[in-house]
Amino acid sequence: MDFDLAPPIGVGPLRIGMTRQSANTALDSLRDLSAVSESDRPGQHIFRPSGLMISIHCTRDLLEAVELWRPSSQTDRVIFRGLDVFAIPARELVQRMGEYTSIEADPEDPASFIAPDLLLSFWRPFVADDQPEEEQGHFFNSVLLARPGYYDTPAQAAERLQQSS
């Protein structure tokens, strides 16, 4: 199954800003009922047979972020503008995404990258760009799609509030 990232809207039936109850129902709809994982936690995350984990993050009863973790097989793919974000080496993905938008290393974790205009972030535990056999550093392990303002500093959040008033 392909999961198309559509920032800032969401991914599949998971829509940023939906209620927690609706998000729980949408998350549950993504389960493969023929192979339900014992690791699933309703209202938190599910594992698909491919190994893809999908987790939801709610605050004040609203869905604010969806995180998808790299599957172990290609039966599930996470796609952004035609790019399979977990099948393309991290360095190449950053380069190709840079053709669309600003993407920069996370100042607190240089192995990870944030595309703030798209509200996407890509994580891996360490940099190992030139070592394809070290999959956890050569490829990203997760992508997070978030609500507008998710990455704001306190000053940016205050400015956003002032602008919306």
N, C-alpha and C positions, 0 to 999 in steps of 0.2 A: 504494500500500500504506500502511496506517496502522501507525504504530509507537507503541504505547501505553506511556507511562512508568509504571512500577509501583514507585515507591520503597518500601522499600529493596531490593526483589526484583530488579528489572532491567528490561529492555525486550526484548520478543520472546523469542527463544531464549537471549539473553545474560543469565545469572543471576549476580548479584554473589556472589563466593565460589567460583565454579566453577574448576576447574583451567585453566591456560593452554591445554592441549591441547583441552579441551572448549570453551573460549572461541574458540579458533582455528576449530574445526569449526563452531560456532554462527555466527561472523562470516561464514565462507565460505558458509554456507547462505543468507545474506541477499543474496548476489550475484545479479544478473540475468544468467544465463548467456548470454542472447541479446545482451547488450551489456556485456561485461566491460571495465572501464576499464584502460588501460595504467598509470594512476596507483595502482592497487591495490597494497598491500603486505601480503601474507599475514601474519597474526599481529599486524598493526598497524591497518590501516584498509582500507575499501573505499569506492568511489564507485558509487552507483546511477545509472541513466540520468537521473534527475531532478536530479542534482547533489548529492543528499543524501550526505554523507560520514558514515560510522559508524566510530568508532575505539574501540579497547579499550586499557585501561591495566592491566597486571598487575604485581604485586609479590609476590615470594617464591612464584612459580608459581600465584598466585590472581588472579582478576579482581577488581579493586578499583573500577574506574570505567568507564563507557561514555559517550562523548561523541558527540553528533549535531550536524551542521552544517547550516545552513539550505539546503534545496534551491532550485534555480532554477525549478522548476515544481511545481505542486500534485499531481503524480501520486503523490508520497510526502508523507505528513503525519506530524508528530510531535504526539501528543495527550497531554494530561494532564487528567483529569477533564472531558473534553469540550472542552477548550480547545486549539485548534491553535496551539501555542506560537510558530510562525514566521510565521503569517498575521495575528496580532493585534499591533497596535503595542505596543512595549515598555512604555510607560507604562500602557496599558490592561491588559496582561497582569499587570503587578505589582499593579495595583489589584484585579483580579479574583482573583488568587491570594491576596491579603491577606484575602479573605473566608474562605479555608480555613485559612490558616496564617500564621505569622510569615515575612515576607520583607523583607529589608533590603539597602540598598546595600552593596556590598563596600567596607570602609573603605580599601582600597588602590586601588580602581578604581570610582569612583562611577557609571560607566556600566553597571556590572554588578551583579547582585543574587544573593543567596544566600537560599534557604529552608532553614535548617539542620535543622529538624525533619523535612523531607522528603528531605534529602541531595541537593538539586537546586541547581544554580547556572546562571545565565543570563549570557551574555557578549555584548558588542558592543564595537566598537573605540572608540566615542565617543558622547556624548549628542547627539542631534539629534531629540528627541521631536516637535518641532513642524514638522518638514520631511519629509513623506512621500516626497518625491522622493529623499531621502538615505536609501535603504533600510538601509545599514549602521549607521545610528544610530537610525533610526525603529523598526526591528525588531531582535530579538535575532538574533545570528549562530550561536550554539551554546547547547546545553544539556548539562550534565554531570550524570549520575546516579551517585552514589558509595556506597561501603560505609559503615556506621556508623563514626564516628571519623575519617573522611577530612578533615574540616575542623577537627579538634581542634587547639588550641594544645598545646605540650609539657605544660603544667600539666593541661590537660583530658585528655590521653592518659594521664598518670600516674594521674589520678583514676579514669579508666575501667579501667585495669589493676587498681588497688586494689579497685574495686567487683566485678570479675570473679573476684577471688581468694577 
